[in-house]
Amino acid sequence: MNFYSQLEAIVTTDTIEHKESLLAEAMMYCNTEEVTPEAGFVPRSFETPSYARRCRIVAPKDLPRRRKFATTEGLALQVHAIAHIEYSAVDLAVDAVYRFAQMPREYKRDWLEVAQEEIRHFRMLESILKTLGHRYGDFPVHRGLFDAAKHTQRDVLERMAVIPRHYEATGLDVNPRIVEKLAPLKRKPEVAALLEALEVIYEEEIDHVRKGDRWFRYVCRERGLDPERTFFEILARHRLAGRRPALNIQARREAGFACSELLSLGAQECDE
């Protein structure tokens, strides 16, 4: 197997079944063989996301508003939005292996495992969408995560800071708020299924952020950098700095955030 060609194929195909089968092969290979790139290997800079052939991409301000969870259409919009995040996360996890070939083998296994879990998340949500009479691609999407990956494609330290430690950690903040809004409708089978999926996603996303935290700190140690100072410098460089409302302190602490970081992000209190 040409491991890196396989990864490129996963990132570029728009068929989740194809991603899944190629990913299983890549994971098996990574578990049994050395995964060093061929001489002269240079990762591609992808210009369009794989879902561009399936979804209409619009600016975030042009996305339909997601408020009426009690209606079939409103619920489908919410499920589609979360499914899009999970689909995007598959490509980002694989790209983190493809693009940063110098990282250790354990790093590669970690992110291939994340990609497999993101595919499972997407499939759960896709199934719910189908019960609501829709499929992935029926609603417009934005390419925010894809653009964030492009902006961090030159440096694994920036990738780990921006994608898992910022965007995925923000997902840990948002998940309980969505659950709270859906809870009054939990007698509906589709809502009950969505709540179950969100619980699985929440628990596994804590581990994804933890993996990002681990490798962020690993690279900081390799470069002799202070992790906290470096994290906030990267956020500022990517215009992501600022205090954040409703931080999920418990989940972020489980994922590796220090109390000093959370207080700087806007937490009112944090117990060591």
C-alpha positions as CSV (number, residue, x, y, z in Angstrom):
1,M,0.0,0.0,0.0
2,N,1.1,3.6,-0.7
3,F,-0.1,4.8,2.7
4,Y,-0.1,8.5,1.8
5,S,-1.9,8.0,-1.5
6,Q,-4.5,6.1,0.4
7,L,-4.9,9.0,2.9
8,E,-5.2,11.4,0.0
9,A,-8.0,9.3,-1.5
10,I,-9.9,9.3,1.8
11,V,-9.7,13.1,2.1
12,T,-10.9,13.7,-1.5
13,T,-13.6,11.1,-2.0
14,D,-17.2,12.3,-1.3
15,T,-18.6,8.9,-0.6
16,I,-18.7,8.0,3.1
17,E,-18.7,4.3,2.4
18,H,-15.5,4.7,0.3
19,K,-13.9,6.7,3.0
20,E,-14.8,4.0,5.5
21,S,-13.4,1.1,3.6
22,L,-10.2,3.0,2.6
23,L,-9.7,4.1,6.2
24,A,-10.1,0.6,7.6
25,E,-7.2,-0.5,5.2
26,A,-5.1,2.4,6.2
27,M,-5.6,1.7,9.9
28,M,-4.7,-1.9,9.5
29,Y,-1.6,-1.0,7.6
30,C,-0.6,1.6,10.2
31,N,-0.9,-1.0,12.9
32,T,1.4,-3.5,11.2
33,E,3.8,-1.6,8.9
34,E,6.1,1.4,9.1
35,V,4.4,4.4,7.6
36,T,7.1,6.7,6.2
37,P,6.4,8.6,3.0
38,E,8.2,8.0,-0.2
39,A,11.2,10.2,-1.0
40,G,10.1,13.5,-2.3
41,F,6.6,13.3,-0.9
42,V,4.9,16.7,-0.6
43,P,1.3,16.8,0.6
44,R,-1.2,18.4,-1.6
45,S,-2.9,21.7,-0.6
46,F,-6.6,20.8,-1.2
47,E,-8.6,23.7,-2.7
48,T,-12.1,22.4,-2.3
49,P,-13.6,20.1,0.4
50,S,-14.7,16.6,-0.6
51,Y,-18.3,17.5,0.1
52,A,-18.4,20.3,-2.5
53,R,-19.8,17.8,-5.0
54,R,-22.7,16.9,-2.7
55,C,-23.5,20.1,-0.9
56,R,-24.2,23.7,-1.8
57,I,-21.6,25.8,0.0
58,V,-22.6,29.3,1.3
59,A,-21.3,31.9,3.6
60,P,-22.2,31.2,7.3
61,K,-24.5,34.3,7.3
62,D,-26.5,32.7,4.5
63,L,-27.3,29.4,6.3
64,P,-30.9,28.8,7.2
65,R,-31.7,29.6,10.8
66,R,-32.1,26.6,13.1
67,R,-34.7,27.4,15.7
68,K,-37.9,25.4,15.3
69,F,-36.9,21.9,16.6
70,A,-40.5,21.0,17.0
71,T,-41.0,20.9,13.2
72,T,-39.7,18.1,11.0
73,E,-37.9,20.6,8.8
74,G,-36.4,22.5,11.7
75,L,-35.2,19.2,13.3
76,A,-33.8,18.1,10.0
77,L,-31.8,21.3,9.7
78,Q,-30.3,20.8,13.1
79,V,-29.4,17.2,12.4
80,H,-27.9,18.1,9.0
81,A,-25.8,20.9,10.6
82,I,-24.3,18.4,13.1
83,A,-23.8,15.7,10.4
84,H,-21.9,18.3,8.3
85,I,-19.5,18.9,11.2
86,E,-19.0,15.2,11.7
87,Y,-18.4,14.7,7.9
88,S,-15.9,17.5,7.9
89,A,-14.2,16.1,11.0
90,V,-13.5,12.8,9.1
91,D,-11.4,14.6,6.5
92,L,-9.7,16.8,9.0
93,A,-8.6,13.9,11.1
94,V,-7.2,12.0,8.1
95,D,-5.6,15.2,6.8
96,A,-3.8,15.6,10.1
97,V,-2.1,12.2,9.4
98,Y,-1.5,12.9,5.7
99,R,0.0,16.3,6.1
100,F,2.3,15.9,9.1
101,A,4.2,12.8,8.1
102,Q,7.0,13.6,10.6
103,M,4.8,12.9,13.6
104,P,5.2,9.6,15.5
105,R,3.3,6.5,14.6
106,E,1.1,6.7,17.7
107,Y,0.0,10.2,16.5
108,K,-1.1,8.6,13.2
109,R,-3.0,5.8,14.9
110,D,-4.7,8.4,17.2
111,W,-6.1,10.5,14.3
112,L,-7.1,7.5,12.1
113,E,-9.0,6.2,15.1
114,V,-10.7,9.6,15.5
115,A,-11.6,9.5,11.8
116,Q,-13.3,6.1,12.3
117,E,-15.3,7.5,15.2
118,E,-16.3,10.6,13.2
119,I,-17.6,8.3,10.4
120,R,-19.7,6.4,13.0
121,H,-21.1,9.7,14.3
122,F,-22.0,10.8,10.7
123,R,-23.7,7.5,10.1
124,M,-25.9,7.8,13.2
125,L,-27.0,11.3,12.1
126,E,-27.4,10.3,8.5
127,S,-29.8,7.6,9.7
128,I,-31.9,10.1,11.6
129,L,-31.9,12.4,8.6
130,K,-33.4,9.7,6.5
131,T,-36.2,9.1,9.0
132,L,-37.0,12.8,8.6
133,G,-37.2,12.5,4.8
134,H,-33.8,14.0,4.0
135,R,-30.3,13.2,3.2
136,Y,-26.9,14.8,3.6
137,G,-26.6,17.5,1.0
138,D,-30.3,18.6,1.1
139,F,-29.4,21.8,2.9
140,P,-26.6,24.4,2.3
141,V,-23.4,24.2,4.4
142,H,-20.4,26.4,5.1
143,R,-16.7,25.4,4.7
144,G,-15.4,26.9,8.0
145,L,-13.6,23.8,9.2
146,F,-12.1,23.2,5.8
147,D,-10.8,26.7,5.7
148,A,-9.4,26.4,9.3
149,A,-7.5,23.3,8.1
150,K,-6.1,25.2,5.2
151,H,-5.0,28.0,7.4
152,T,-3.1,25.5,9.6
153,Q,-1.7,23.2,7.0
154,R,1.9,24.3,7.4
155,D,2.4,23.5,11.1
156,V,1.1,20.6,13.2
157,L,1.3,22.8,16.3
158,E,-1.1,25.3,14.9
159,R,-3.4,22.5,13.6
160,M,-3.6,20.9,17.0
161,A,-4.3,24.2,18.7
162,V,-7.0,25.4,16.2
163,I,-8.9,22.3,15.3
164,P,-9.2,20.0,18.4
165,R,-8.3,22.6,21.1
166,H,-10.4,25.4,19.7
167,Y,-13.1,24.2,17.4
168,E,-13.7,20.7,18.8
169,A,-13.6,22.0,22.3
170,T,-16.2,24.6,21.4
171,G,-18.4,21.7,20.4
172,L,-18.1,20.4,23.9
173,D,-19.5,23.8,25.1
174,V,-22.4,23.7,22.6
175,N,-23.5,20.1,22.9
176,P,-25.2,20.4,26.3
177,R,-27.1,23.5,25.2
178,I,-28.5,21.7,22.2
179,V,-29.5,18.7,24.4
180,E,-31.3,21.1,26.7
181,K,-33.3,22.6,23.9
182,L,-34.2,19.2,22.6
183,A,-35.1,17.6,25.9
184,P,-38.8,18.8,26.0
185,L,-39.3,17.0,22.7
186,K,-37.7,13.7,23.6
187,R,-40.9,11.7,23.3
188,K,-40.6,12.0,19.5
189,P,-38.6,9.0,18.2
190,E,-36.4,11.1,16.0
191,V,-35.5,13.5,18.9
192,A,-34.8,10.5,21.2
193,A,-32.5,9.1,18.6
194,L,-30.8,12.4,18.2
195,L,-30.3,12.8,21.9
196,E,-28.8,9.3,22.1
197,A,-26.4,10.2,19.2
198,L,-25.4,13.5,20.9
199,E,-24.5,11.6,24.1
200,V,-22.2,9.2,22.2
201,I,-20.7,12.1,20.3
202,Y,-20.1,14.1,23.4
203,E,-18.3,11.4,25.2
204,E,-16.1,10.5,22.3
205,E,-15.4,14.2,21.4
206,I,-13.9,14.7,24.9
207,D,-11.3,12.0,23.9
208,H,-10.7,13.7,20.5
209,V,-10.0,17.0,22.2
210,R,-7.8,15.1,24.7
211,K,-5.8,13.7,21.8
212,G,-5.4,17.1,20.4
213,D,-4.2,18.4,23.7
214,R,-1.7,15.6,24.1
215,W,-0.1,16.2,20.7
216,F,-0.2,20.0,21.1
217,R,1.7,19.6,24.3
218,Y,4.1,17.0,22.7
219,V,5.1,19.5,20.0
220,C,5.4,22.3,22.6
221,R,7.9,20.1,24.5
222,E,9.8,19.3,21.4
223,R,10.2,23.0,20.6
224,G,10.7,24.2,24.1
225,L,7.6,26.3,24.1
226,D,5.2,27.2,27.0
227,P,1.9,25.5,26.0
228,E,-0.5,28.1,27.5
229,R,1.3,31.1,26.1
230,T,1.7,29.4,22.8
231,F,-2.0,28.4,22.6
232,F,-3.2,32.0,23.1
233,E,-0.6,33.3,20.7
234,I,-1.9,30.9,18.0
235,L,-5.6,31.9,18.8
236,A,-4.7,35.5,18.4
237,R,-2.8,34.9,15.1
238,H,-5.9,33.2,13.7
239,R,-8.3,35.8,15.1
240,L,-9.9,33.3,17.4
241,A,-8.9,35.0,20.7
242,G,-11.5,36.4,23.1
243,R,-13.5,35.3,26.1
244,R,-16.1,32.6,25.5
245,P,-19.5,32.3,27.1
246,A,-20.8,29.1,28.7
247,L,-17.6,27.2,28.8
248,N,-18.0,23.5,29.6
249,I,-15.5,23.5,32.4
250,Q,-15.8,19.8,33.3
251,A,-15.5,18.5,29.8
252,R,-12.6,20.8,28.9
253,R,-10.8,19.8,32.1
254,E,-11.3,16.1,31.2
255,A,-9.9,16.9,27.8
256,G,-6.7,18.4,29.3
257,F,-7.3,22.1,29.6
258,A,-5.6,23.7,32.6
259,C,-7.7,25.9,35.0
260,S,-5.4,28.9,34.1
261,E,-6.4,28.5,30.5
262,L,-10.1,28.2,31.2
263,L,-10.0,31.3,33.5
264,S,-8.3,33.2,30.6
265,L,-11.0,32.0,28.2
266,G,-13.7,33.4,30.5
267,A,-14.5,30.9,33.2
268,Q,-15.7,32.5,36.4
269,E,-14.1,29.7,38.5
270,C,-12.2,26.5,38.1
271,D,-11.1,24.0,40.7
272,E,-7.7,22.3,40.2
